[in-house]
């Protein structure tokens, strides 16, 4: 089965992302707006219990972190994906490192760019038409994230929560 680890932002930020995603993201109905902390990996029923225990240990070492989304950006020309860019801070970087290196699944293929996708799988023309407008509208949002979610993929391609983990308030 396929799994991933994410942080869900507040409803306010999800609503802002969904205003774009409804129109520009074919995955809109499959998953709530999120910031991926560990990309897709596979595990069986026994392995996922070990993964859940390991995540619990990681969350004991990390406290809540600040999510600061301050601009709209794109991964073009690599992919025509547009996203809300989150500021990479020390807490977020350390958490990502603990969930991706010497942890279950493969190490990340790309450098960590914390973000919330708002548009993807666009044609080049579509991308070029809307990126300027989205950048002008912009985004400025800060909140505290205090939990992580281990998700799994259902047969219809949608994602749902397997388990939620609270980041340790004492860190």
Beta strands, then each sheet from edge to edge (+ up, - down):
strand 1: 2-7
strand 2: 35-42
strand 3: 65-74
strand 4: 82-86
strand 5: 115-119
strand 6: 141-145
strand 7: 147-153
strand 8: 159-166
sheet 1: 2+ 1- 7+ 8-
sheet 2: 5+ 4- 3+ 6-
end
